[in-house]
Amino acid sequence: MTWSEMWPALNDASLDTLFMVWWSTVYAVLGGLPLGVLLVLTDRGGQLQNVVVNKTVGAIVNIGRSLPFIILIVALIPFSRFVVGTSIGPTAAVVALAIGAIPFFARLVETAIREVDGGLVEAVQSMGGGTWTIVFKVLLPQALPSLIAGLTTTVITLISYSAMAGAVGGGGLGNLAIVNGYQRSDDRLMLVTVILLVVVVTIVQFIGDVVVRVIGRRNGTIPAGASWLRLPRPRRAADATAPKAATPDVADRAALVTAGTAPATAAEATTAADATSTADESPGPQAALTKAEAAPAPDAGRPDDEPTASAQPRTG
């Protein structure tokens, strides 16, 4: 295949891949997000605790995740034909892609929601918040950075799934690489296809990382000074052994507690007491000098006219 014939084929195949990945991602979110929330709510200690429902949904999710996608897409050919009227092409591949991605994304949603601090949930419950308030005001907003990271992983997985769908006539870059590249021994086309897939995956991962950092800064889970592109500087041996200076907040708090102008917790009171006792037991140079000046001289308090034993005249 010449370059003039390759570029139109790559353009059409890329559009088919984007079509499959987009719609399968939409269906994966619509199906996987409620399943993940349901797994958390029906678990032990959840707001809708129901062991039977939790175990049933968990078993279905595990079965869907355990099937290799190449086997799943072949097994779903009759179902795809029943749903969309055909078993080949990008539209038919969306059915299998969505069914394979829903349980995958559901587990990622469950893991992200379980990372939310339980104290926030208890606080909302103590203020009379119901289940839907907890879900939409606490769980989903607090887990949003992890959800976006899980969605990024799902999209990248769907890109690889769409390439496998090309082996059974699903279209896209995978079908182009197998039919026009591998079967016709066109190594140049296969190389270009692989490079294009790598570029697409890299762009998706970069966009996902940026969105996670932006949302994390708004939620306070990522420091405001963190850079998008700069990696954290590794600690050197000198930094690791150097003593850490107290932060201004801690230092100010300790000063207020010691001065008695702020209520102290048990730990702070113990620390202040230890510091005071240490200071009393080991006075500094200035305190020692003051005590020396205040101490009376050896002959202080004696009258000047009273002769000492050494000053009396000898007789005889």
LOPAPA-964103 format. One record per residue (C-alpha): residue number from 1; chain; x, y, z. Coordinates in Angstrom, 1 decimal, m for minus. Layout:
<rs>
(r NUM "A" (X Y Z))
...
</rs>
This chain:
<rs>
(r 1 "A" (0.0 0.0 0.0))
(r 2 "A" (1.4 3.4 m1.0))
(r 3 "A" (1.4 6.4 1.2))
(r 4 "A" (m1.3 8.1 m0.9))
(r 5 "A" (m3.5 5.0 m0.2))
(r 6 "A" (m2.5 4.6 3.4))
(r 7 "A" (m3.5 8.0 4.8))
(r 8 "A" (m7.2 7.8 3.7))
(r 9 "A" (m7.4 4.3 5.2))
(r 10 "A" (m5.7 5.5 8.4))
(r 11 "A" (m8.1 8.4 8.6))
(r 12 "A" (m11.2 6.2 8.2))
(r 13 "A" (m9.9 3.6 10.7))
(r 14 "A" (m9.1 6.3 13.3))
(r 15 "A" (m12.6 7.7 13.0))
(r 16 "A" (m14.0 4.2 13.5))
(r 17 "A" (m11.8 3.6 16.6))
(r 18 "A" (m12.9 6.9 18.1))
(r 19 "A" (m16.5 6.1 17.4))
(r 20 "A" (m16.2 2.7 19.2))
(r 21 "A" (m14.3 4.1 22.1))
(r 22 "A" (m16.6 7.1 22.6))
(r 23 "A" (m19.9 5.2 22.7))
(r 24 "A" (m18.6 2.3 24.7))
(r 25 "A" (m17.2 4.7 27.2))
(r 26 "A" (m20.5 6.5 27.5))
(r 27 "A" (m22.3 3.1 28.1))
(r 28 "A" (m19.6 2.0 30.5))
(r 29 "A" (m20.1 5.1 32.7))
(r 30 "A" (m23.9 4.8 32.5))
(r 31 "A" (m23.8 1.2 33.6))
(r 32 "A" (m20.6 1.0 35.7))
(r 33 "A" (m21.1 4.1 37.9))
(r 34 "A" (m24.5 2.9 39.4))
(r 35 "A" (m23.1 m0.6 39.8))
(r 36 "A" (m20.0 0.6 41.7))
(r 37 "A" (m22.1 2.9 44.0))
(r 38 "A" (m24.5 0.0 44.6))
(r 39 "A" (m21.6 m2.3 45.6))
(r 40 "A" (m20.6 0.2 48.2))
(r 41 "A" (m24.0 1.0 49.6))
(r 42 "A" (m25.1 m2.6 49.9))
(r 43 "A" (m21.9 m3.8 51.6))
(r 44 "A" (m21.6 m4.4 55.3))
(r 45 "A" (m21.9 m1.0 57.1))
(r 46 "A" (m23.3 0.7 54.0))
(r 47 "A" (m26.4 2.9 53.9))
(r 48 "A" (m28.4 0.2 52.0))
(r 49 "A" (m26.8 m2.9 53.6))
(r 50 "A" (m28.0 m6.0 51.8))
(r 51 "A" (m25.7 m8.9 51.7))
(r 52 "A" (m27.7 m10.9 49.1))
(r 53 "A" (m27.8 m8.0 46.6))
(r 54 "A" (m24.1 m7.2 47.2))
(r 55 "A" (m22.9 m10.8 46.6))
(r 56 "A" (m25.1 m11.2 43.5))
(r 57 "A" (m23.9 m8.0 41.9))
(r 58 "A" (m20.3 m8.7 42.9))
(r 59 "A" (m20.6 m12.2 41.3))
(r 60 "A" (m21.9 m10.7 38.0))
(r 61 "A" (m19.1 m8.1 38.0))
(r 62 "A" (m16.5 m10.8 38.6))
(r 63 "A" (m17.8 m13.0 35.8))
(r 64 "A" (m17.8 m10.1 33.4))
(r 65 "A" (m14.2 m9.2 34.3))
(r 66 "A" (m12.9 m12.7 34.2))
(r 67 "A" (m13.8 m13.3 30.5))
(r 68 "A" (m11.1 m12.5 28.0))
(r 69 "A" (m12.4 m9.9 25.6))
(r 70 "A" (m11.6 m11.8 22.4))
(r 71 "A" (m13.8 m14.7 23.7))
(r 72 "A" (m16.5 m12.3 25.0))
(r 73 "A" (m16.8 m10.5 21.6))
(r 74 "A" (m17.2 m13.9 19.8))
(r 75 "A" (m19.7 m15.1 22.3))
(r 76 "A" (m21.7 m11.9 21.9))
(r 77 "A" (m22.0 m12.0 18.1))
(r 78 "A" (m25.6 m13.3 18.2))
(r 79 "A" (m26.6 m10.7 20.9))
(r 80 "A" (m24.9 m8.0 18.8))
(r 81 "A" (m26.9 m9.1 15.7))
(r 82 "A" (m30.1 m9.0 17.8))
(r 83 "A" (m29.4 m5.5 19.2))
(r 84 "A" (m28.1 m3.6 16.2))
(r 85 "A" (m29.0 m6.0 13.3))
(r 86 "A" (m25.4 m6.8 12.3))
(r 87 "A" (m22.4 m8.7 13.8))
(r 88 "A" (m19.6 m6.8 12.0))
(r 89 "A" (m18.5 m3.2 11.9))
(r 90 "A" (m18.0 m0.5 14.5))
(r 91 "A" (m21.6 m0.4 15.6))
(r 92 "A" (m21.7 m4.1 16.4))
(r 93 "A" (m18.4 m3.9 18.2))
(r 94 "A" (m19.8 m1.2 20.5))
(r 95 "A" (m22.1 m3.7 22.1))
(r 96 "A" (m19.3 m6.1 23.1))
(r 97 "A" (m17.0 m3.2 24.2))
(r 98 "A" (m19.7 m1.7 26.4))
(r 99 "A" (m20.6 m5.1 28.0))
(r 100 "A" (m16.9 m5.8 28.7))
(r 101 "A" (m16.2 m2.3 30.1))
(r 102 "A" (m19.1 m2.0 32.4))
(r 103 "A" (m17.9 m4.5 35.1))
(r 104 "A" (m14.3 m3.2 34.7))
(r 105 "A" (m15.4 0.4 35.4))
(r 106 "A" (m17.7 m0.7 38.2))
(r 107 "A" (m14.9 m2.1 40.2))
(r 108 "A" (m12.8 1.1 39.7))
(r 109 "A" (m15.8 3.1 40.9))
(r 110 "A" (m16.2 0.9 44.0))
(r 111 "A" (m12.5 1.3 44.8))
(r 112 "A" (m12.6 5.1 44.4))
(r 113 "A" (m15.6 5.5 46.6))
(r 114 "A" (m14.2 3.3 49.4))
(r 115 "A" (m11.3 5.8 49.7))
(r 116 "A" (m13.6 8.5 50.9))
(r 117 "A" (m13.2 9.4 54.6))
(r 118 "A" (m15.9 7.7 56.6))
(r 119 "A" (m15.9 10.7 59.0))
(r 120 "A" (m17.5 12.9 56.3))
(r 121 "A" (m20.3 10.3 55.8))
(r 122 "A" (m20.9 10.2 59.6))
(r 123 "A" (m21.0 14.0 59.8))
(r 124 "A" (m23.7 14.2 57.1))
(r 125 "A" (m25.7 11.4 58.7))
(r 126 "A" (m25.6 13.2 62.1))
(r 127 "A" (m27.0 16.3 60.4))
(r 128 "A" (m29.9 14.3 59.0))
(r 129 "A" (m28.6 13.6 55.5))
(r 130 "A" (m30.2 10.7 53.6))
(r 131 "A" (m28.7 8.2 51.3))
(r 132 "A" (m29.0 10.3 48.1))
(r 133 "A" (m27.5 13.3 49.9))
(r 134 "A" (m24.5 11.2 51.0))
(r 135 "A" (m24.0 9.8 47.5))
(r 136 "A" (m24.3 13.1 45.6))
(r 137 "A" (m22.9 15.5 48.1))
(r 138 "A" (m20.1 13.4 49.7))
(r 139 "A" (m19.2 10.2 48.0))
(r 140 "A" (m19.1 11.2 44.4))
(r 141 "A" (m17.6 14.7 44.8))
(r 142 "A" (m14.9 13.5 47.2))
(r 143 "A" (m14.1 10.5 45.0))
(r 144 "A" (m14.1 12.5 41.7))
(r 145 "A" (m10.3 12.7 41.1))
(r 146 "A" (m10.1 8.9 41.6))
(r 147 "A" (m13.1 8.4 39.3))
(r 148 "A" (m11.5 10.5 36.6))
(r 149 "A" (m8.3 8.4 36.9))
(r 150 "A" (m10.4 5.2 36.7))
(r 151 "A" (m12.2 6.6 33.6))
(r 152 "A" (m8.9 7.3 32.0))
(r 153 "A" (m7.8 3.7 32.6))
(r 154 "A" (m11.1 2.5 31.2))
(r 155 "A" (m10.7 4.6 28.0))
(r 156 "A" (m7.2 3.2 27.4))
(r 157 "A" (m8.4 m0.3 28.0))
(r 158 "A" (m11.2 0.3 25.5))
(r 159 "A" (m8.7 1.4 22.9))
(r 160 "A" (m6.8 m1.9 23.2))
(r 161 "A" (m10.2 m3.7 23.2))
(r 162 "A" (m11.2 m1.9 20.0))
(r 163 "A" (m7.9 m3.1 18.4))
(r 164 "A" (m8.8 m6.7 19.3))
(r 165 "A" (m12.3 m6.2 17.9))
(r 166 "A" (m10.7 m5.7 14.5))
(r 167 "A" (m9.8 m9.4 14.5))
(r 168 "A" (m13.5 m10.3 14.2))
(r 169 "A" (m14.5 m7.6 11.7))
(r 170 "A" (m15.1 m4.8 14.2))
(r 171 "A" (m13.3 m2.2 12.1))
(r 172 "A" (m11.0 0.5 13.3))
(r 173 "A" (m7.2 0.6 13.5))
(r 174 "A" (m7.1 m3.0 14.7))
(r 175 "A" (m8.9 m4.3 11.6))
(r 176 "A" (m6.7 m2.2 9.3))
(r 177 "A" (m3.5 m3.5 11.0))
(r 178 "A" (m4.6 m7.1 10.8))
(r 179 "A" (m6.3 m7.2 7.3))
(r 180 "A" (m4.2 m4.7 5.4))
(r 181 "A" (m1.0 m4.9 7.4))
(r 182 "A" (m0.4 m8.5 8.8))
(r 183 "A" (m2.3 m10.5 6.2))
(r 184 "A" (m0.7 m8.6 3.3))
(r 185 "A" (2.7 m8.4 4.9))
(r 186 "A" (2.8 m4.7 4.9))
(r 187 "A" (5.1 m4.0 7.8))
(r 188 "A" (5.1 m0.2 7.1))
(r 189 "A" (1.3 0.0 7.6))
(r 190 "A" (1.5 m2.1 10.8))
(r 191 "A" (4.3 0.2 12.2))
(r 192 "A" (2.3 3.3 11.4))
(r 193 "A" (m0.8 1.9 13.0))
(r 194 "A" (1.0 0.9 16.2))
(r 195 "A" (2.6 4.4 16.4))
(r 196 "A" (m0.8 6.0 16.0))
(r 197 "A" (m2.3 3.9 18.8))
(r 198 "A" (0.6 4.9 21.1))
(r 199 "A" (0.1 8.5 20.3))
(r 200 "A" (m3.7 8.3 21.0))
(r 201 "A" (m3.1 6.5 24.3))
(r 202 "A" (m0.5 9.0 25.4))
(r 203 "A" (m2.8 11.9 24.7))
(r 204 "A" (m5.7 10.3 26.6))
(r 205 "A" (m3.4 9.7 29.6))
(r 206 "A" (m2.1 13.2 29.6))
(r 207 "A" (m5.6 14.7 29.4))
(r 208 "A" (m6.7 12.4 32.3))
(r 209 "A" (m3.8 13.4 34.5))
(r 210 "A" (m4.4 17.1 33.9))
(r 211 "A" (m8.1 16.8 34.8))
(r 212 "A" (m7.3 14.8 37.9))
(r 213 "A" (m4.8 17.5 39.1))
(r 214 "A" (m7.3 20.3 38.4))
(r 215 "A" (m10.1 18.6 40.3))
(r 216 "A" (m7.7 17.5 43.1))
(r 217 "A" (m6.7 21.1 43.7))
(r 218 "A" (m10.3 22.2 43.9))
(r 219 "A" (m11.0 19.4 46.4))
(r 220 "A" (m7.8 20.1 48.4))
(r 221 "A" (m6.4 16.6 47.8))
(r 222 "A" (m3.4 18.0 45.7))
(r 223 "A" (m1.3 20.9 46.9))
(r 224 "A" (m1.9 24.1 45.0))
(r 225 "A" (1.8 24.5 44.2))
(r 226 "A" (2.1 21.1 42.5))
(r 227 "A" (3.2 21.2 38.9))
(r 228 "A" (1.4 19.3 36.1))
(r 229 "A" (4.6 18.3 34.3))
(r 230 "A" (7.3 18.4 37.0))
(r 231 "A" (8.0 15.3 39.0))
(r 232 "A" (8.7 15.6 42.7))
(r 233 "A" (12.3 16.0 43.6))
(r 234 "A" (13.7 12.9 45.3))
(r 235 "A" (15.0 13.4 48.8))
(r 236 "A" (18.8 13.4 49.2))
(r 237 "A" (20.6 11.8 52.1))
(r 238 "A" (21.4 15.2 53.6))
(r 239 "A" (17.7 16.1 53.5))
(r 240 "A" (16.7 12.9 55.1))
(r 241 "A" (19.1 13.2 58.0))
(r 242 "A" (18.6 17.0 58.6))
(r 243 "A" (16.2 17.8 61.5))
(r 244 "A" (12.9 19.1 60.4))
(r 245 "A" (12.0 22.6 61.5))
(r 246 "A" (8.7 23.2 63.1))
(r 247 "A" (6.0 24.7 60.9))
(r 248 "A" (4.8 28.2 61.8))
(r 249 "A" (1.5 26.9 62.9))
(r 250 "A" (3.0 24.4 65.3))
(r 251 "A" (5.5 26.8 66.6))
(r 252 "A" (2.9 29.6 67.2))
(r 253 "A" (0.6 27.1 68.9))
(r 254 "A" (3.4 25.8 71.1))
(r 255 "A" (4.3 29.4 72.1))
(r 256 "A" (0.7 30.3 73.0))
(r 257 "A" (0.3 27.1 75.0))
(r 258 "A" (3.5 27.7 76.9))
(r 259 "A" (2.5 31.3 77.7))
(r 260 "A" (m0.9 30.2 78.9))
(r 261 "A" (m2.9 32.2 76.4))
(r 262 "A" (m4.4 29.3 74.5))
(r 263 "A" (m6.2 26.2 75.7))
(r 264 "A" (m3.9 23.2 75.4))
(r 265 "A" (m4.7 19.7 74.5))
(r 266 "A" (m3.3 16.9 76.6))
(r 267 "A" (m0.3 16.3 74.3))
(r 268 "A" (0.4 20.0 74.0))
(r 269 "A" (0.2 20.5 77.8))
(r 270 "A" (2.6 17.6 78.4))
(r 271 "A" (5.1 19.0 75.9))
(r 272 "A" (4.9 22.5 77.4))
(r 273 "A" (5.4 21.0 80.9))
(r 274 "A" (8.4 19.0 79.9))
(r 275 "A" (9.9 22.0 78.2))
(r 276 "A" (9.4 24.2 81.3))
(r 277 "A" (10.8 21.6 83.7))
(r 278 "A" (13.9 21.1 81.5))
(r 279 "A" (14.4 24.9 81.4))
(r 280 "A" (14.2 25.1 85.2))
(r 281 "A" (16.6 22.2 85.8))
(r 282 "A" (19.3 23.4 83.4))
(r 283 "A" (19.5 27.2 83.6))
(r 284 "A" (21.3 29.1 81.0))
(r 285 "A" (24.5 31.1 81.4))
(r 286 "A" (22.6 34.4 82.0))
(r 287 "A" (20.6 32.8 84.8))
(r 288 "A" (23.8 31.4 86.5))
(r 289 "A" (25.4 34.8 86.3))
(r 290 "A" (22.4 36.4 87.9))
(r 291 "A" (22.5 34.0 90.8))
(r 292 "A" (26.2 34.6 91.3))
(r 293 "A" (25.7 38.3 91.5))
(r 294 "A" (22.8 37.9 94.0))
(r 295 "A" (24.8 35.6 96.3))
(r 296 "A" (26.3 37.4 99.4))
(r 297 "A" (30.0 37.9 99.7))
(r 298 "A" (31.9 35.7 102.3))
(r 299 "A" (32.4 38.6 104.7))
(r 300 "A" (29.1 40.4 104.0))
(r 301 "A" (27.1 41.5 107.0))
(r 302 "A" (30.1 42.0 109.4))
(r 303 "A" (30.7 45.5 110.8))
(r 304 "A" (33.7 47.2 109.5))
(r 305 "A" (34.9 48.2 113.0))
(r 306 "A" (34.9 44.6 114.3))
(r 307 "A" (38.4 43.3 113.9))
(r 308 "A" (38.8 39.8 112.6))
(r 309 "A" (40.8 37.2 114.2))
(r 310 "A" (43.8 37.8 112.1))
(r 311 "A" (43.8 41.6 112.7))
(r 312 "A" (43.9 41.4 116.6))
(r 313 "A" (47.3 42.5 118.1))
(r 314 "A" (49.4 39.8 119.7))
(r 315 "A" (50.1 40.1 123.4))
(r 316 "A" (53.2 39.0 125.2))
</rs>
